[in-house]
Amino acid sequence: MAGVTVSNSGIAAHAERLLTAPDVARAALALAFEPTSASSPELHVEGRNFYPPMLADIAAATSSVHINQFGFRPGLVGDRFAAALIAKAEEGVPVRLIVDRQGSDPEGGSRSFYERLTGAGIEVYVTRATKPRVPKGALSRATENSWNLSGLAHIDHRKLVVVDGRVGWVGGAGIEDHFENGAFHDLFVRVAGPVVSQLQLVFVASVRWLGGRIPPADVPDLFPALEEGSEPVSAVVLHNAPGRFRPITTAIEALIDGAADSLDVVNPYVTDRRMIGRIVAAARRGARVRLFVPASPNNWACGAAEQFHHGRLLAAGVQILGYPKMLHAKAFVADGEHVLVGTCNLEAWSLRRFFEIDIGFESAGLVQQFEERFFAPAEEISSGLRPPLGLKEHARAAAFAAISPFL
């Protein structure tokens, strides 16, 4: 099934149609974008390095702050973000959040945290993947429950920030303490330029699907004219909205299948048999392949399922590098110029059922940033991983590999 194709010149007009429509169905989130450009994409590794500039961008906002976040919870990091967002709202800057019920728990353990946000005038929208009936609209203006059949089982795993329609951030980390204190190893890429309008449209469409309203008169501020910059690179936003249109999944397949000289895969949950088969094929045709995974993943069942495939990967020549902390980043880099980075894991839920967002780049400069800031430091402290040993361990790994599409 094809997505809703939106030309680069038609993004603002498409947003206006969404904002004036009586209702927006989930199918409207299956957005197919043309390649455009990004200005000076910059890789930031570890929360201590990406949270401060992200907060600085928020502090500089003059027209809007939009955040879509699976995990936004109270804590040292969450409280800093809350203070920054409340300060913007008090200045009169519209602040809108989309959070996932499972990841952020805004109506349970995080309730008082979100009451502070909504009390300051921040609009919060909640994706509720486990509730058959849900209220529509902003959290502080809950309406009568309506059926949520199109949202069931579709967790919102996205992590993106858009400031003033001019600056965008996409990566794998939540707004949570364990991404700053080193327990979880992750990254974000900061972008400017025309690609930010694609991120903004995804956010606007998502707000409308959740029953939110944004004044159509705000479209010029949300989608300002954006310069390419002095050294633009090719970029495109890829958005998996649940359904048969899965551009991230397709892009991952194409990047792996096209790798001729080198392929680096960074992912915490590598269990999809078809993707693993593609990685094996890349190594067998002569590409140098490195697979960066956590040595001890937080989801031990996924870890066991992945270990089942280690023998096949190693036999093909894949170097499997176990990072000593919980490596949580999701990135794919091939042949010195192709980069795909965002939120999608190599397991069935992310590839086929969750809301996910990635950006694809063609940029030798960004590849160099990955090598210097992520791959080389990670390889230095990682250890080689092995296949399961002994009958018991092999049987356990095989069992979890068999049920991995449901983990």
VEXLO-769098 format. One record per residue (C-alpha): residue number from 1; chain; x, y, z. Coordinates in steps of 0.5 Angstrom, whole numbers, plus 500, padded with zeros to 3 digits. Layout:
BEGIN
(NUM; "A"; (X; Y; Z)),
...
END
This chain:
BEGIN
(1; "A"; (500; 500; 500)),
(2; "A"; (503; 507; 498)),
(3; "A"; (503; 513; 503)),
(4; "A"; (500; 519; 502)),
(5; "A"; (505; 523; 497)),
(6; "A"; (507; 530; 499)),
(7; "A"; (512; 534; 495)),
(8; "A"; (517; 539; 498)),
(9; "A"; (513; 545; 495)),
(10; "A"; (506; 542; 498)),
(11; "A"; (508; 541; 505)),
(12; "A"; (505; 547; 508)),
(13; "A"; (499; 547; 504)),
(14; "A"; (498; 539; 506)),
(15; "A"; (498; 542; 513)),
(16; "A"; (493; 547; 512)),
(17; "A"; (488; 541; 509)),
(18; "A"; (490; 537; 516)),
(19; "A"; (488; 543; 520)),
(20; "A"; (482; 545; 517)),
(21; "A"; (479; 537; 516)),
(22; "A"; (474; 535; 521)),
(23; "A"; (477; 529; 523)),
(24; "A"; (484; 526; 521)),
(25; "A"; (484; 518; 520)),
(26; "A"; (491; 514; 522)),
(27; "A"; (492; 513; 514)),
(28; "A"; (493; 520; 514)),
(29; "A"; (500; 519; 518)),
(30; "A"; (503; 514; 512)),
(31; "A"; (506; 520; 509)),
(32; "A"; (511; 519; 503)),
(33; "A"; (516; 525; 503)),
(34; "A"; (521; 526; 497)),
(35; "A"; (528; 527; 498)),
(36; "A"; (530; 534; 500)),
(37; "A"; (536; 537; 504)),
(38; "A"; (539; 538; 511)),
(39; "A"; (544; 543; 513)),
(40; "A"; (550; 541; 517)),
(41; "A"; (547; 535; 521)),
(42; "A"; (551; 534; 527)),
(43; "A"; (551; 527; 531)),
(44; "A"; (551; 528; 539)),
(45; "A"; (553; 522; 543)),
(46; "A"; (550; 521; 550)),
(47; "A"; (545; 525; 554)),
(48; "A"; (550; 529; 557)),
(49; "A"; (552; 531; 550)),
(50; "A"; (545; 532; 547)),
(51; "A"; (541; 534; 552)),
(52; "A"; (544; 541; 553)),
(53; "A"; (544; 543; 546)),
(54; "A"; (537; 541; 545)),
(55; "A"; (535; 545; 552)),
(56; "A"; (538; 551; 549)),
(57; "A"; (534; 550; 542)),
(58; "A"; (528; 550; 546)),
(59; "A"; (530; 556; 550)),
(60; "A"; (531; 560; 544)),
(61; "A"; (524; 558; 541)),
(62; "A"; (520; 564; 539)),
(63; "A"; (514; 561; 535)),
(64; "A"; (513; 553; 537)),
(65; "A"; (516; 547; 541)),
(66; "A"; (514; 541; 539)),
(67; "A"; (516; 534; 542)),
(68; "A"; (514; 527; 541)),
(69; "A"; (517; 522; 546)),
(70; "A"; (516; 515; 548)),
(71; "A"; (519; 516; 555)),
(72; "A"; (518; 523; 558)),
(73; "A"; (518; 522; 566)),
(74; "A"; (520; 526; 572)),
(75; "A"; (527; 526; 574)),
(76; "A"; (533; 530; 574)),
(77; "A"; (533; 530; 566)),
(78; "A"; (525; 530; 566)),
(79; "A"; (525; 536; 571)),
(80; "A"; (530; 540; 567)),
(81; "A"; (526; 539; 561)),
(82; "A"; (519; 541; 564)),
(83; "A"; (522; 547; 567)),
(84; "A"; (524; 549; 560)),
(85; "A"; (518; 548; 557)),
(86; "A"; (514; 551; 562)),
(87; "A"; (518; 557; 561)),
(88; "A"; (517; 558; 554)),
(89; "A"; (509; 557; 555)),
(90; "A"; (509; 562; 560)),
(91; "A"; (512; 567; 555)),
(92; "A"; (507; 565; 550)),
(93; "A"; (510; 560; 546)),
(94; "A"; (506; 554; 544)),
(95; "A"; (508; 548; 547)),
(96; "A"; (505; 541; 545)),
(97; "A"; (507; 534; 547)),
(98; "A"; (506; 527; 544)),
(99; "A"; (507; 522; 549)),
(100; "A"; (506; 514; 549)),
(101; "A"; (502; 512; 555)),
(102; "A"; (506; 506; 556)),
(103; "A"; (513; 510; 556)),
(104; "A"; (511; 516; 560)),
(105; "A"; (505; 514; 564)),
(106; "A"; (502; 521; 564)),
(107; "A"; (496; 518; 567)),
(108; "A"; (499; 514; 573)),
(109; "A"; (506; 514; 576)),
(110; "A"; (507; 521; 572)),
(111; "A"; (501; 524; 573)),
(112; "A"; (503; 530; 578)),
(113; "A"; (509; 531; 573)),
(114; "A"; (504; 532; 567)),
(115; "A"; (499; 536; 571)),
(116; "A"; (505; 541; 572)),
(117; "A"; (506; 541; 565)),
(118; "A"; (498; 542; 563)),
(119; "A"; (497; 547; 568)),
(120; "A"; (502; 551; 565)),
(121; "A"; (498; 551; 559)),
(122; "A"; (502; 546; 555)),
(123; "A"; (498; 541; 550)),
(124; "A"; (499; 534; 552)),
(125; "A"; (497; 529; 547)),
(126; "A"; (497; 521; 549)),
(127; "A"; (498; 515; 545)),
(128; "A"; (494; 509; 548)),
(129; "A"; (496; 503; 545)),
(130; "A"; (492; 498; 550)),
(131; "A"; (486; 502; 551)),
(132; "A"; (480; 500; 546)),
(133; "A"; (476; 506; 548)),
(134; "A"; (480; 513; 550)),
(135; "A"; (479; 520; 550)),
(136; "A"; (480; 525; 544)),
(137; "A"; (484; 531; 545)),
(138; "A"; (489; 534; 550)),
(139; "A"; (490; 531; 556)),
(140; "A"; (487; 537; 560)),
(141; "A"; (481; 537; 556)),
(142; "A"; (479; 530; 556)),
(143; "A"; (473; 529; 552)),
(144; "A"; (468; 523; 552)),
(145; "A"; (471; 516; 551)),
(146; "A"; (471; 514; 543)),
(147; "A"; (473; 507; 540)),
(148; "A"; (481; 507; 539)),
(149; "A"; (481; 501; 534)),
(150; "A"; (486; 504; 530)),
(151; "A"; (491; 505; 535)),
(152; "A"; (490; 498; 539)),
(153; "A"; (497; 495; 539)),
(154; "A"; (501; 501; 536)),
(155; "A"; (505; 504; 541)),
(156; "A"; (508; 511; 539)),
(157; "A"; (516; 509; 540)),
(158; "A"; (518; 516; 536)),
(159; "A"; (523; 521; 539)),
(160; "A"; (523; 528; 536)),
(161; "A"; (524; 535; 537)),
(162; "A"; (522; 541; 533)),
(163; "A"; (523; 548; 535)),
(164; "A"; (520; 554; 531)),
(165; "A"; (519; 549; 525)),
(166; "A"; (527; 551; 524)),
(167; "A"; (531; 546; 528)),
(168; "A"; (530; 538; 529)),
(169; "A"; (532; 533; 533)),
(170; "A"; (531; 525; 532)),
(171; "A"; (535; 520; 536)),
(172; "A"; (533; 514; 540)),
(173; "A"; (533; 517; 547)),
(174; "A"; (528; 518; 552)),
(175; "A"; (528; 524; 556)),
(176; "A"; (530; 520; 562)),
(177; "A"; (536; 520; 567)),
(178; "A"; (539; 513; 565)),
(179; "A"; (540; 516; 558)),
(180; "A"; (545; 522; 561)),
(181; "A"; (548; 518; 567)),
(182; "A"; (551; 513; 562)),
(183; "A"; (547; 507; 564)),
(184; "A"; (544; 507; 557)),
(185; "A"; (548; 509; 551)),
(186; "A"; (544; 513; 545)),
(187; "A"; (545; 519; 540)),
(188; "A"; (541; 524; 537)),
(189; "A"; (542; 528; 530)),
(190; "A"; (541; 535; 530)),
(191; "A"; (538; 538; 523)),
(192; "A"; (536; 545; 520)),
(193; "A"; (534; 546; 513)),
(194; "A"; (528; 544; 509)),
(195; "A"; (528; 537; 512)),
(196; "A"; (525; 540; 518)),
(197; "A"; (519; 541; 515)),
(198; "A"; (518; 534; 514)),
(199; "A"; (519; 533; 521)),
(200; "A"; (514; 538; 523)),
(201; "A"; (508; 535; 518)),
(202; "A"; (509; 529; 521)),
(203; "A"; (508; 532; 528)),
(204; "A"; (502; 536; 526)),
(205; "A"; (499; 530; 523)),
(206; "A"; (500; 526; 529)),
(207; "A"; (496; 532; 533)),
(208; "A"; (490; 532; 529)),
(209; "A"; (490; 524; 529)),
(210; "A"; (490; 525; 537)),
(211; "A"; (484; 530; 536)),
(212; "A"; (488; 536; 537)),
(213; "A"; (487; 543; 534)),
(214; "A"; (492; 547; 531)),
(215; "A"; (490; 554; 529)),
(216; "A"; (491; 554; 521)),
(217; "A"; (493; 561; 522)),
(218; "A"; (499; 558; 525)),
(219; "A"; (502; 555; 518)),
(220; "A"; (506; 560; 516)),
(221; "A"; (510; 560; 523)),
(222; "A"; (510; 552; 523)),
(223; "A"; (513; 552; 516)),
(224; "A"; (517; 558; 515)),
(225; "A"; (522; 558; 509)),
(226; "A"; (528; 554; 510)),
(227; "A"; (535; 556; 507)),
(228; "A"; (539; 550; 505)),
(229; "A"; (545; 553; 508)),
(230; "A"; (552; 553; 505)),
(231; "A"; (553; 545; 505)),
(232; "A"; (547; 542; 504)),
(233; "A"; (546; 534; 504)),
(234; "A"; (541; 530; 501)),
(235; "A"; (536; 528; 507)),
(236; "A"; (529; 525; 507)),
(237; "A"; (524; 523; 513)),
(238; "A"; (521; 516; 514)),
(239; "A"; (515; 515; 518)),
(240; "A"; (513; 508; 520)),
(241; "A"; (505; 509; 521)),
(242; "A"; (502; 502; 523)),
(243; "A"; (500; 499; 516)),
(244; "A"; (502; 496; 510)),
(245; "A"; (506; 503; 508)),
(246; "A"; (513; 502; 512)),
(247; "A"; (518; 507; 509)),
(248; "A"; (523; 506; 515)),
(249; "A"; (523; 498; 514)),
(250; "A"; (524; 499; 506)),
(251; "A"; (530; 503; 507)),
(252; "A"; (533; 499; 512)),
(253; "A"; (533; 493; 507)),
(254; "A"; (535; 497; 501)),
(255; "A"; (541; 500; 505)),
(256; "A"; (543; 493; 508)),
(257; "A"; (542; 490; 501)),
(258; "A"; (546; 495; 497)),
(259; "A"; (552; 495; 502)),
(260; "A"; (558; 494; 497)),
(261; "A"; (564; 496; 501)),
(262; "A"; (562; 497; 509)),
(263; "A"; (556; 496; 513)),
(264; "A"; (555; 498; 520)),
(265; "A"; (549; 496; 524)),
(266; "A"; (547; 499; 531)),
(267; "A"; (541; 496; 535)),
(268; "A"; (539; 494; 541)),
(269; "A"; (534; 488; 539)),
(270; "A"; (536; 485; 533)),
(271; "A"; (532; 479; 532)),
(272; "A"; (528; 479; 525)),
(273; "A"; (530; 473; 521)),
(274; "A"; (529; 477; 515)),
(275; "A"; (534; 483; 517)),
(276; "A"; (539; 478; 520)),
(277; "A"; (539; 474; 513)),
(278; "A"; (540; 481; 509)),
(279; "A"; (546; 482; 514)),
(280; "A"; (549; 475; 513)),
(281; "A"; (548; 476; 505)),
(282; "A"; (552; 483; 506)),
(283; "A"; (558; 480; 509)),
(284; "A"; (558; 474; 504)),
(285; "A"; (558; 478; 498)),
(286; "A"; (565; 482; 501)),
(287; "A"; (562; 488; 505)),
(288; "A"; (566; 489; 512)),
(289; "A"; (560; 488; 517)),
(290; "A"; (560; 491; 524)),
(291; "A"; (554; 489; 528)),
(292; "A"; (554; 494; 535)),
(293; "A"; (549; 491; 540)),
(294; "A"; (549; 491; 548)),
(295; "A"; (553; 486; 551)),
(296; "A"; (547; 485; 556)),
(297; "A"; (541; 488; 554)),
(298; "A"; (535; 490; 558)),
(299; "A"; (531; 485; 555)),
(300; "A"; (534; 479; 556)),
(301; "A"; (529; 475; 552)),
(302; "A"; (531; 479; 546)),
(303; "A"; (538; 478; 548)),
(304; "A"; (537; 470; 548)),
(305; "A"; (533; 471; 541)),
(306; "A"; (539; 475; 538)),
(307; "A"; (544; 470; 541)),
(308; "A"; (541; 464; 537)),
(309; "A"; (543; 468; 530)),
(310; "A"; (550; 469; 532)),
(311; "A"; (553; 463; 529)),
(312; "A"; (550; 464; 523)),
(313; "A"; (553; 472; 523)),
(314; "A"; (560; 470; 525)),
(315; "A"; (560; 464; 520)),
(316; "A"; (559; 470; 515)),
(317; "A"; (564; 474; 517)),
(318; "A"; (560; 479; 521)),
(319; "A"; (564; 482; 527)),
(320; "A"; (559; 482; 533)),
(321; "A"; (561; 488; 538)),
(322; "A"; (558; 487; 545)),
(323; "A"; (558; 494; 548)),
(324; "A"; (559; 494; 556)),
(325; "A"; (553; 498; 557)),
(326; "A"; (546; 498; 555)),
(327; "A"; (547; 500; 548)),
(328; "A"; (540; 503; 546)),
(329; "A"; (542; 507; 539)),
(330; "A"; (539; 505; 532)),
(331; "A"; (543; 507; 526)),
(332; "A"; (545; 504; 520)),
(333; "A"; (551; 506; 516)),
(334; "A"; (554; 504; 509)),
(335; "A"; (559; 505; 504)),
(336; "A"; (562; 512; 507)),
(337; "A"; (556; 516; 505)),
(338; "A"; (549; 512; 507)),
(339; "A"; (546; 514; 514)),
(340; "A"; (539; 512; 517)),
(341; "A"; (538; 514; 524)),
(342; "A"; (532; 514; 529)),
(343; "A"; (528; 510; 533)),
(344; "A"; (527; 503; 529)),
(345; "A"; (529; 497; 532)),
(346; "A"; (531; 490; 528)),
(347; "A"; (525; 487; 531)),
(348; "A"; (518; 485; 529)),
(349; "A"; (514; 491; 533)),
(350; "A"; (518; 496; 531)),
(351; "A"; (519; 494; 524)),
(352; "A"; (511; 493; 523)),
(353; "A"; (507; 495; 528)),
(354; "A"; (510; 501; 532)),
(355; "A"; (510; 509; 530)),
(356; "A"; (517; 510; 528)),
(357; "A"; (521; 516; 525)),
(358; "A"; (528; 516; 522)),
(359; "A"; (532; 520; 517)),
(360; "A"; (536; 518; 511)),
(361; "A"; (542; 522; 509)),
(362; "A"; (547; 522; 504)),
(363; "A"; (553; 525; 507)),
(364; "A"; (560; 523; 507)),
(365; "A"; (561; 528; 513)),
(366; "A"; (556; 525; 517)),
(367; "A"; (559; 518; 516)),
(368; "A"; (565; 521; 519)),
(369; "A"; (562; 524; 525)),
(370; "A"; (559; 517; 526)),
(371; "A"; (566; 514; 526)),
(372; "A"; (569; 519; 530)),
(373; "A"; (564; 520; 535)),
(374; "A"; (561; 513; 536)),
(375; "A"; (564; 507; 532)),
(376; "A"; (571; 508; 534)),
(377; "A"; (570; 509; 541)),
(378; "A"; (565; 504; 542)),
(379; "A"; (569; 499; 538)),
(380; "A"; (575; 500; 543)),
(381; "A"; (571; 498; 549)),
(382; "A"; (566; 493; 546)),
(383; "A"; (568; 485; 546)),
(384; "A"; (566; 480; 541)),
(385; "A"; (560; 476; 542)),
(386; "A"; (559; 468; 541)),
(387; "A"; (554; 464; 539)),
(388; "A"; (550; 460; 545)),
(389; "A"; (554; 454; 548)),
(390; "A"; (552; 447; 550)),
(391; "A"; (545; 444; 549)),
(392; "A"; (541; 448; 554)),
(393; "A"; (543; 455; 552)),
(394; "A"; (542; 453; 545)),
(395; "A"; (535; 450; 546)),
(396; "A"; (534; 457; 550)),
(397; "A"; (536; 461; 545)),
(398; "A"; (532; 457; 540)),
(399; "A"; (526; 458; 543)),
(400; "A"; (526; 465; 544)),
(401; "A"; (528; 466; 537)),
(402; "A"; (522; 462; 535)),
(403; "A"; (517; 467; 539)),
(404; "A"; (521; 473; 538)),
(405; "A"; (516; 476; 533)),
(406; "A"; (512; 477; 539)),
(407; "A"; (517; 479; 545)),
END
